[in-house]
Amino acid sequence: MKPEFAERLREILATQTVAALGTLHNGHPSVSMAPFAVDRVSATLLIHVSTLATHTKDMLADPNVSLLVIAPPPPGVLPQALPRVTVNGVATQRARTEAGYEEARAVYLARFPEAADLFGFSDFSLFQITLTHARFVGGFAQAASVMAEELAAILRER
C-alpha cells in the first residue's frame, strides 16, 4: 500500500468513532451502527455492544464481520469521492476475566470515557475484531487492498 494511502487509512480510523457494522443475520447481510476504538498494540478494533442487540447475536453465531468507516464530507465533495475504509475481520467476545480484558477496556474507554457506566451493565460485552483484510478508497481512482499483516503494521505505526 502506498504510504499516503496508509496514512489516510490510519487517519480515518483515528478520527472517526462510528462504523457501519456488517454481520450475517439469518443468512442475510445486516448493517448496524457501532462505535469503535483502535487497539494499536494488538492491531485490532474494539466494539462494546449490548447482548440484546441483533448484531451481537449475529457475531456470536458467525464471527465474520465487516466495518465501514467514512471520512467526514467536506462541502461540495461528491459522496463517491469521500475517503473510506472497509475492514473485514473476526469478532471475538472478550470475557471480563480473561487476560488482556482490562487493557482492551482501557483502550475503549480512552476513546469513549462517557461509556464507563456501560461496562457495569451485565448485558454489554466487549468484542475484539481481528482484522483479516481491508479495502481503502481515497477518492476517485485511489484504492488499494491490504492484507492482515500489512494492515497490522499500518495500525501500529504512530
N, C-alpha and C positions, 0 to 999 in steps of 0.2 A: 504494500500500500504506500502511495506517495506520502512523504512526511506532512505535507499540507492537509491531506485528507485525514491522516491520523490525528493531527492537532485539532481539526474541526470536529471530528468524531468525539474526541476526548472532551472538547469544549461543550458540545451539545449535552453529553451525559453529565457533565459537571454543573451546568447551569439550569437545565430543565429538571423539574422534580416529578413530573407526572408522565406516565407512559400509557399507551393503549396496550392492554394485556390480552393476548390471544390464547385461548385454550380450546380444547376439544370437548364439546358438550353433547353427550348422547350421539356421538358420531358426526356432529356438525360443528363448524367453526363458530366461535363465540368470542366477542371482544368486550372488555370492560376497562374501567379506569383503575390504575394502581400507582400510588406514589412509590418512588423507588430511591434507593441510595446505592452508590457505588462503593464497594469494598475494594480499595486499591491493593491491599495486602494479598487477598485471595483472588483478586481479579474476577469478582462475581458481582451480581446485583442482588440487592435485598429488598423484599417487599414484606409488609406487615399487614395481614388481611384477616378478616373475620371468617371463622369456620362456618358461619351461617351463609356466607356468600356462595353463589353458584360457582364462581371461578375457583374458589378454594377446593370445593368438592371435585371440580374438574381436574385440578392439579394432583389431587390425591389419587384419582382414578387413572390419569395419564399425565405424567410429569413433563411431557414435552410442551414447551411454551414459546411464544414469540412476543416481543415487546417492540412497539414503535414509538420512537421519541422524535419530536419535530421541533426545530428551532422556531423562535417566535417570528411572526410575519412582520417585516418592516412595511411601511406604507408603499403602495404602488408595486409590490412584487407579486407576481403570479404565484398561487399556491403550489403549482408544479415545480417552481424554482426554489422552494424552501429547502434548506439543508435538513437532512433527516437520517436516522439510522434505525434499521430493523435488526434486532439481536434475537437469536434463537438459542435456546438452551434447555436445560433440565432442571426443574424446580424440586427442591428437597425441603421438606418441613424440618425445621430445627427444633429439637427438644430443649426445653429450658434447662435440663440437667446435663446436657452433653457439653463436651469440651468445645470451646470456641463460641458458645452461645453469647456469653456476656460481651465478648469483643464485637460480635456482629450486631448485637443490640446497641452497643455504644456508637457504632458507625451509623446505624439508622437514626438514633436519637441526636447525633451531631447535626444531621441534616434536618430532622423534624423534632425539635425539642418539645413542641406542643403535643406530640404523640405519647409522651411519657405515661400518662394515665392509662392509655390503651393497653400498655404492657401488663397492667394489673387485671385486665378483663380476661376471664378464662376462655372466652370464645375467640380470642385473637392469637394468631400464630405468625411466627417469623419464618419466611421461606427464603432460601438461598438459591439463586439461579446460576448454575454453572454454564457458562456460555460455550456453545459449540461452533458458532459462526455468526457473521454479521454482514449486512449489506449497507454500505454508506452511499448516500446520494447527496452531493454537494450543490446540486442545481442541474441545469441542462448540460448534458454531455460530461458530467463529472460524477462518475460512480465507480465503486470498487467493492469487491467481496474480500472478506478476511476470515481466516480460519482461527480456531481456538487459541493456538499457541501465540500467533502474532497479535491477536486481539488482547490476550492477557498481557503481553508486553506493552501494548499501547495503553492499557488501563493502569498499569503500574507506574508508567512514566509520570513525572510531575510537571 
